[in-house]
Amino acid sequence: MNAVALRMNLSALATILINLGFWGAMAQAGGPFEEMSNVYGIQQISYDASSGYDWLAEQDVDAPDSLPPQLRQEAFAANQDLFREVSTEVSPSDEVSTEDVEPDESLADRLSALEKKFDEMDDAQGELKSSLKGYARSGNSGATMKVSGRIHADLWGYPDPSPGVNGFETGDNNDPPAARLGFRRIRFGVAGDLWKNTLYKVEMEFAGGNDVEFRDVYLGLTELPILRTLLIGNQKRPYGLDHLNSSRYNVFIERPFVVEAFNQDARRFGICSYGVSEDEAYNWRYGVFNQRLIQDEGNYISNHWQCQIAGRLANTIWYDECSDGRGYAHVAVSGTWADTAGDQNTENYADSGINEARFRTRPEARTVSRWLDTGVIDGADDYSLLGLENVINVGAVQFCGEYEQVWLQRDAASELQFHGGYFYVSYFLTGEHMPWDRETGCLGRVVPFENFFLVDTCCDGVRGGWGAWQIAARYSRLDLADNDIQGGIGDSFTFGMNWYWNPYANVQFNYIYGNIYDNSLNAAGGIDDGDYHVLGLRFRCDF
């Protein structure tokens, strides 16, 4: 046997073991491998389960059979062709003199360089661990956490309101509403998985200054039979599309009359199930809630539970897959039945537990007072609500409308009925569309064709971009006047323009003209009707 040929074949074999099969074979063979010999002059690497990778000194070994059987099997399985080529020239029965074999110096240099790199990585890892001491660490290695937040900064003006509107806001027909500048929302939250099918979310609101409140705070279970996803905690009640839409994606700055009046601030403490069909055509949610808004109180304290059952069934009856959802149609029906404490018309000792039979809203803009308000309805026994939704989107154009009706039963007096609705149309001047989330039956995030300010052109560096421009118009109506309850009837027209800088930041402008009448409960003995103009500007971003 030619010693040079033997040495070349063995060198090739060793290179294969090291570069292709050796690392995985050693890890699977178990260990630790305290000492792995130098096979025919080729320096090897050993693995110690307690201390990591070590470099062993070169040692003389008489035969390749000194390799562990499992290691040989792994190497042969990964490199059968090359082993077959070697085996044609060398057999285990051949006598080989180690004196004829010289170490491969180039391979030794490569291994030495790898050793140096591993040492550097170990040092860097040690420095990183030291620098992280004192920082928060997960108490559960299986938990995840995603940080999120949003900032909405507003400017509102009320030019030339009528005397009646002055009274709705300030109680004085000669004192008009004041302009407002500040933050509408400053939210920061975390959400994630606790373990396998368990999730959580905690979101706080800081726009109130020293008065910090919570918003979504719940624990959840997923992949349940029948119930699918079950959330327990503070969450949105499932009716009113414009409330179920995130404030990050809504077309107008503030929500319409009817949605806010019949589902004020949306979130309540409860248990709710969420589900979606396999083809995402249907989605549903239903649950049981307490009616008290506790996000600034933390607790509900009363001997009357004031429970509420609510649900929503939605169907995306058409969704154009070929255009990635530029065309779709949505219909939904929602409803609720609520038990109220009709004989408890004042706050109790804990500022909780008052009769929740009350419907009120602002003029689709931010004001101190709510200009449409039934007040707490004495003797209310229970009420029910039915809501209908429809959305049609064709490319850059979207049509959307809702209608809701409330029937309220009183112990002694006659039944009351309140109702309202809205309709809007929006259009992207730059050709984008309003995305649709079929799993939730709600609006999604707008993605401009090009971002505003700086756009990477790949070839020419950067250039200015227009972002996405959208115009919209909405008509809204709410009737809270029935029998002896004259909480007002309102009509409102809103014209909006939205400028999307990128998917996460945009500017909204709204002009609102409205008229309110039959509003004796809020007139403070004065004029019970009036009209108004409102100008609103919002900078909106989220992360």
DOVO-835150 format. One line per 3 residues: number of its first residue (from 1); for each residue x, y, z of C-alpha. Coordinates in nm, 2 decimals. Layout:
% residues N
NUM> X Y Z; ...
***
This chain:
% residues 543
1> 0.00 0.00 0.00; 0.14 0.34 -0.10; 0.19 0.54 0.22
4> 0.13 0.87 0.05; -0.20 0.75 -0.10; -0.30 0.61 0.24
7> -0.22 0.94 0.41; -0.43 1.14 0.15; -0.73 0.91 0.18
10> -0.72 0.92 0.56; -0.68 1.30 0.55; -0.99 1.33 0.33
13> -1.18 1.09 0.56; -1.08 1.30 0.87; -1.19 1.63 0.69
16> -1.53 1.47 0.62; -1.57 1.36 0.98; -1.49 1.71 1.11
19> -1.67 1.93 0.86; -1.98 1.72 0.78; -2.05 1.44 1.02
22> -1.83 1.47 1.32; -2.01 1.75 1.52; -2.36 1.59 1.50
25> -2.22 1.24 1.56; -2.04 1.35 1.88; -2.35 1.53 2.01
28> -2.58 1.23 1.95; -2.34 0.97 2.08; -2.39 1.11 2.44
31> -2.11 1.20 2.66; -1.92 1.35 2.77; -1.64 1.25 2.53
34> -1.36 1.32 2.77; -1.07 1.22 2.54; -1.09 1.17 2.16
37> -0.76 1.06 2.01; -0.56 1.20 1.73; -0.64 0.96 1.45
40> -0.35 0.92 1.22; -0.21 1.26 1.30; -0.54 1.45 1.27
43> -0.62 1.65 1.58; -0.98 1.60 1.69; -1.23 1.79 1.90
46> -1.40 1.65 2.21; -1.73 1.75 2.37; -1.78 1.76 2.75
49> -2.15 1.80 2.85; -2.05 1.99 3.16; -1.79 2.23 3.02
52> -1.85 2.26 2.65; -1.60 2.22 2.37; -1.23 2.15 2.46
55> -0.93 2.10 2.25; -0.74 1.78 2.33; -0.37 1.72 2.29
58> -0.26 1.51 2.01; -0.24 1.14 2.09; -0.12 0.83 1.90
61> -0.38 0.57 1.83; -0.31 0.24 1.66; -0.63 0.18 1.46
64> -0.95 0.36 1.35; -1.15 0.10 1.55; -1.07 0.32 1.85
67> -1.35 0.55 1.73; -1.68 0.47 1.91; -1.91 0.25 1.71
70> -2.19 0.50 1.71; -1.96 0.77 1.57; -1.84 0.55 1.29
73> -2.20 0.46 1.20; -2.30 0.83 1.19; -2.00 0.92 0.97
76> -2.05 0.63 0.73; -2.43 0.71 0.70; -2.35 1.07 0.60
79> -2.06 1.00 0.37; -2.11 0.66 0.22; -1.97 0.74 -0.12
82> -1.64 0.88 0.01; -1.60 0.60 0.26; -1.66 0.35 -0.02
85> -1.38 0.51 -0.22; -1.15 0.49 0.07; -1.24 0.13 0.15
88> -1.13 0.02 -0.20; -0.78 0.11 -0.11; -0.76 0.04 0.26
91> -0.92 -0.24 0.46; -0.92 -0.29 0.83; -0.69 -0.59 0.78
94> -0.41 -0.38 0.62; -0.12 -0.31 0.83; -0.04 0.06 0.86
97> 0.26 0.21 1.01; 0.20 0.54 1.19; 0.56 0.63 1.11
100> 0.46 0.68 0.74; 0.18 0.93 0.83; 0.26 1.29 0.89
103> 0.02 1.54 1.05; -0.18 1.76 0.82; -0.05 2.10 0.92
106> -0.31 2.31 0.72; -0.59 2.13 0.90; -0.43 2.18 1.24
109> -0.41 2.55 1.16; -0.77 2.56 1.08; -0.87 2.38 1.40
112> -0.65 2.62 1.59; -0.83 2.91 1.44; -1.16 2.76 1.53
115> -1.04 2.71 1.88; -0.96 3.08 1.90; -1.30 3.18 1.77
118> -1.48 2.96 2.03; -1.27 3.12 2.30; -1.38 3.46 2.18
121> -1.74 3.35 2.17; -1.72 3.22 2.53; -1.57 3.55 2.64
124> -1.84 3.75 2.47; -2.12 3.53 2.62; -1.98 3.58 2.96
127> -1.97 3.95 2.92; -2.33 3.95 2.79; -2.45 3.75 3.09
130> -2.27 3.98 3.33; -2.42 4.29 3.17; -2.78 4.15 3.20
133> -2.76 4.09 3.57; -3.02 4.30 3.75; -3.25 4.32 3.45
136> -3.60 4.16 3.44; -3.60 3.79 3.36; -3.89 3.56 3.29
139> -4.01 3.35 3.57; -4.13 3.10 3.31; -3.90 2.99 3.03
142> -4.20 2.91 2.82; -4.36 3.26 2.84; -4.34 3.52 2.57
145> -4.39 3.90 2.58; -4.47 4.15 2.31; -4.46 4.52 2.39
148> -4.71 4.76 2.22; -4.83 5.11 2.25; -5.01 5.40 2.08
151> -5.00 5.78 2.10; -5.29 6.00 1.98; -5.24 6.37 2.01
154> -5.55 6.60 1.94; -5.64 6.96 1.86; -6.01 7.06 1.88
157> -6.19 7.38 1.80; -6.56 7.49 1.82; -6.62 7.79 1.61
160> -6.94 7.98 1.65; -7.17 7.74 1.84; -7.53 7.83 1.91
163> -7.65 7.93 2.26; -7.82 7.60 2.31; -7.50 7.41 2.24
166> -7.31 7.64 2.48; -7.56 7.53 2.75; -7.51 7.16 2.67
169> -7.13 7.20 2.73; -7.09 7.46 3.01; -7.44 7.50 3.15
172> -7.43 7.87 3.04; -7.59 7.97 2.71; -7.33 8.25 2.68
175> -7.02 8.05 2.76; -6.91 7.85 2.45; -6.70 7.53 2.45
178> -6.33 7.58 2.49; -6.07 7.46 2.24; -5.87 7.16 2.35
181> -5.51 7.05 2.29; -5.37 6.73 2.44; -5.34 6.36 2.43
184> -5.64 6.15 2.36; -5.45 5.82 2.42; -5.11 5.73 2.56
187> -5.12 5.35 2.59; -4.85 5.10 2.68; -4.91 4.73 2.71
190> -4.77 4.38 2.70; -4.92 4.06 2.57; -4.80 3.71 2.50
193> -4.83 3.34 2.58; -4.78 3.20 2.93; -4.76 2.83 2.83
196> -4.88 2.64 2.53; -5.26 2.74 2.51; -5.26 3.01 2.78
199> -5.23 3.38 2.69; -5.24 3.72 2.86; -5.26 4.09 2.79
202> -5.22 4.40 3.01; -5.27 4.75 2.86; -5.26 5.08 3.05
205> -5.38 5.43 2.96; -5.17 5.73 3.07; -5.35 6.01 2.88
208> -5.53 6.11 3.21; -5.21 6.23 3.37; -5.21 6.12 3.73
211> -5.53 5.93 3.67; -5.39 5.61 3.52; -5.65 5.36 3.40
214> -5.64 5.01 3.25; -5.79 4.90 2.92; -5.75 4.54 2.80
217> -5.65 4.32 3.10; -5.72 3.95 3.07; -5.61 3.59 3.08
220> -5.71 3.35 2.81; -5.72 2.99 2.70; -5.69 2.89 2.33
223> -5.77 2.57 2.13; -6.06 2.48 2.35; -6.34 2.25 2.24
226> -6.66 2.44 2.15; -6.54 2.76 2.32; -6.23 2.79 2.10
229> -6.06 3.10 2.26; -6.19 3.21 2.61; -6.08 3.54 2.76
232> -6.14 3.63 3.13; -6.10 3.99 3.23; -6.16 4.35 3.10
235> -6.24 4.34 2.73; -6.47 4.48 2.47; -6.83 4.39 2.47
238> -6.92 4.23 2.13; -7.15 4.48 1.96; -7.09 4.79 1.76
241> -6.85 4.75 1.46; -6.69 5.09 1.51; -6.61 5.01 1.87
244> -6.47 4.66 1.78; -6.25 4.83 1.53; -5.92 4.94 1.69
247> -5.88 5.32 1.73; -5.56 5.27 1.54; -5.75 5.19 1.22
250> -6.08 5.38 1.23; -6.15 5.61 0.94; -6.28 5.90 1.15
253> -6.12 6.06 1.46; -6.41 5.98 1.70; -6.68 5.72 1.69
256> -7.04 5.79 1.58; -7.32 5.88 1.81; -7.50 5.54 1.83
259> -7.19 5.33 1.89; -7.07 5.53 2.19; -7.41 5.59 2.33
262> -7.51 5.22 2.36; -7.17 5.09 2.44; -6.99 5.36 2.63
265> -6.61 5.30 2.63; -6.69 4.94 2.52; -6.48 4.75 2.77
268> -6.63 4.56 3.07; -6.52 4.29 3.30; -6.65 3.95 3.18
271> -6.59 3.61 3.02; -6.61 3.59 2.64; -6.56 3.32 2.38
274> -6.41 3.39 2.04; -6.42 3.16 1.73; -6.37 3.16 1.36
277> -6.46 2.90 1.09; -6.19 2.71 0.91; -6.24 2.91 0.59
280> -6.26 3.24 0.78; -6.60 3.31 0.64; -6.77 3.32 0.98
283> -6.65 3.46 1.31; -6.83 3.49 1.64; -6.79 3.60 2.00
286> -7.03 3.58 2.29; -7.00 3.62 2.67; -7.13 3.74 3.00
289> -7.03 4.08 3.14; -7.08 4.32 3.43; -7.21 4.65 3.31
292> -7.01 4.88 3.53; -6.71 5.06 3.37; -6.44 4.98 3.62
295> -6.13 5.07 3.43; -6.07 5.37 3.66; -6.20 5.20 3.97
298> -6.06 4.85 3.96; -6.36 4.69 4.13; -6.74 4.66 4.12
301> -6.90 4.67 4.47; -7.27 4.61 4.49; -7.53 4.35 4.60
304> -7.68 4.38 4.25; -7.47 4.20 3.99; -7.62 4.39 3.68
307> -7.52 4.11 3.45; -7.53 4.13 3.07; -7.53 3.86 2.80
310> -7.39 3.98 2.46; -7.29 3.82 2.13; -7.20 3.89 1.77
313> -7.21 3.67 1.46; -7.03 3.80 1.15; -6.99 3.67 0.80
316> -6.75 3.78 0.53; -6.98 3.69 0.24; -6.73 3.79 -0.02
319> -6.35 3.81 -0.01; -6.14 3.85 -0.33; -5.84 3.64 -0.27
322> -5.68 3.72 -0.61; -5.65 4.09 -0.52; -5.53 4.01 -0.17
325> -5.86 4.14 -0.02; -5.91 4.46 -0.22; -6.27 4.35 -0.26
328> -6.49 4.21 0.02; -6.83 4.23 0.18; -6.93 4.19 0.55
331> -7.25 4.15 0.73; -7.31 4.09 1.10; -7.58 4.08 1.37
334> -7.52 4.15 1.74; -7.73 4.17 2.05; -7.74 4.20 2.42
337> -7.97 4.16 2.72; -7.89 4.34 3.04; -8.03 4.33 3.39
340> -8.02 4.67 3.56; -8.06 4.79 3.92; -8.35 5.02 3.86
343> -8.40 5.12 4.22; -8.04 5.23 4.28; -8.01 5.57 4.11
346> -7.73 5.72 4.32; -7.37 5.60 4.37; -7.32 5.38 4.68
349> -7.05 5.42 4.94; -6.79 5.27 4.71; -6.89 5.49 4.41
352> -7.00 5.17 4.23; -7.32 4.98 4.18; -7.53 5.26 4.04
355> -7.82 5.17 3.80; -7.65 5.13 3.46; -7.96 5.21 3.26
358> -7.81 5.53 3.11; -7.72 5.62 2.75; -7.51 5.92 2.66
361> -7.25 6.04 2.41; -7.04 6.33 2.30; -7.09 6.52 1.97
364> -6.84 6.28 1.78; -6.57 6.51 1.92; -6.39 6.55 2.25
367> -6.58 6.77 2.49; -6.61 6.81 2.87; -6.98 6.72 2.88
370> -7.19 6.46 2.69; -7.44 6.66 2.48; -7.68 6.38 2.44
373> -7.78 6.20 2.77; -8.08 6.02 2.90; -7.96 6.04 3.26
376> -8.00 5.74 3.49; -8.34 5.60 3.41; -8.54 5.55 3.73
379> -8.72 5.21 3.76; -8.54 5.05 3.47; -8.57 4.67 3.50
382> -8.38 4.55 3.20; -8.30 4.64 2.84; -8.22 4.46 2.52
385> -8.03 4.57 2.20; -8.02 4.45 1.84; -7.74 4.57 1.60
388> -7.69 4.52 1.23; -7.37 4.59 1.04; -7.27 4.60 0.67
391> -6.94 4.68 0.49; -6.87 4.67 0.12; -6.52 4.74 -0.01
394> -6.43 4.76 -0.38; -6.07 4.86 -0.44; -6.01 5.21 -0.30
397> -6.38 5.27 -0.22; -6.55 5.15 0.10; -6.92 5.17 0.21
400> -7.00 5.10 0.58; -7.32 5.13 0.79; -7.46 5.03 1.12
403> -7.80 5.04 1.29; -7.88 4.97 1.66; -8.21 4.97 1.85
406> -8.26 4.95 2.23; -8.58 4.84 2.41; -8.59 4.93 2.78
409> -8.84 4.79 3.03; -8.94 4.98 3.34; -9.11 4.85 3.66
412> -9.40 5.09 3.65; -9.37 5.33 3.36; -9.40 5.25 2.99
415> -9.14 5.09 2.77; -8.87 5.31 2.61; -8.72 5.28 2.27
418> -8.39 5.44 2.16; -8.22 5.39 1.83; -7.96 5.53 1.59
421> -7.72 5.45 1.31; -7.46 5.59 1.07; -7.34 5.55 0.71
424> -7.00 5.65 0.56; -6.82 5.62 0.23; -6.44 5.65 0.20
427> -6.20 5.67 -0.09; -5.82 5.65 -0.13; -5.70 5.91 -0.37
430> -5.37 5.72 -0.40; -5.53 5.38 -0.48; -5.48 5.19 -0.15
433> -5.77 5.00 0.02; -5.90 4.94 0.37; -5.78 4.59 0.47
436> -6.02 4.35 0.64; -5.94 4.10 0.92; -6.16 3.80 0.85
439> -6.07 3.63 1.19; -6.22 3.92 1.39; -6.46 4.08 1.14
442> -6.30 4.42 1.18; -6.09 4.67 0.99; -5.72 4.61 0.94
445> -5.41 4.82 0.91; -5.37 5.05 0.60; -5.04 5.00 0.42
448> -4.94 5.29 0.18; -4.80 5.20 -0.16; -4.51 5.43 -0.07
451> -4.42 5.59 0.26; -4.41 5.96 0.32; -4.09 6.16 0.33
454> -3.81 5.92 0.25; -3.85 5.62 0.02; -3.56 5.38 -0.06
457> -3.53 5.36 -0.44; -3.26 5.10 -0.44; -3.08 5.26 -0.73
460> -3.09 5.63 -0.66; -3.07 5.64 -0.28; -3.38 5.80 -0.13
463> -3.65 6.03 -0.25; -3.97 6.20 -0.12; -4.29 5.99 -0.11
466> -4.65 6.10 -0.08; -4.78 5.83 0.15; -5.15 5.74 0.13
469> -5.44 5.99 0.11; -5.80 5.91 0.20; -6.11 6.12 0.20
472> -6.44 6.02 0.38; -6.79 6.14 0.46; -7.02 6.02 0.73
475> -7.38 6.09 0.83; -7.48 5.99 1.19; -7.81 6.00 1.38
478> -7.91 5.92 1.74; -8.26 5.94 1.90; -8.26 5.93 2.28
481> -8.60 6.10 2.32; -8.90 5.89 2.40; -9.20 5.95 2.63
484> -9.08 6.13 2.95; -8.71 6.08 2.87; -8.59 6.36 2.65
487> -8.22 6.29 2.62; -8.19 6.46 2.28; -8.20 6.38 1.91
490> -7.88 6.44 1.71; -7.78 6.46 1.35; -7.42 6.49 1.24
493> -7.22 6.53 0.92; -6.85 6.46 0.93; -6.60 6.51 0.65
496> -6.26 6.36 0.69; -5.92 6.35 0.53; -5.65 6.10 0.64
499> -5.28 6.11 0.55; -5.10 5.79 0.61; -4.73 5.85 0.64
502> -4.65 5.48 0.67; -4.84 5.18 0.82; -4.78 5.30 1.18
505> -4.82 5.68 1.17; -5.08 5.91 1.01; -5.26 6.24 1.05
508> -5.64 6.28 1.06; -5.85 6.59 0.99; -6.23 6.61 1.05
511> -6.48 6.89 1.00; -6.82 6.82 1.18; -7.15 7.00 1.15
514> -7.43 6.89 1.38; -7.77 6.97 1.51; -7.93 6.86 1.84
517> -8.29 6.91 1.95; -8.55 6.77 2.20; -8.27 6.78 2.46
520> -8.45 6.92 2.77; -8.27 6.69 3.01; -7.94 6.86 2.92
523> -8.06 7.21 2.87; -8.03 7.32 3.24; -8.37 7.49 3.21
526> -8.26 7.68 2.90; -8.26 7.63 2.53; -8.30 7.26 2.43
529> -8.17 7.27 2.08; -7.88 7.41 1.88; -7.63 7.35 1.61
532> -7.25 7.35 1.60; -6.93 7.33 1.40; -6.62 7.14 1.51
535> -6.27 7.12 1.37; -6.05 6.83 1.47; -5.69 6.73 1.41
538> -5.52 6.41 1.53; -5.16 6.27 1.50; -5.19 5.90 1.54
541> -4.91 5.64 1.57; -4.86 5.30 1.73; -4.59 5.04 1.78
***
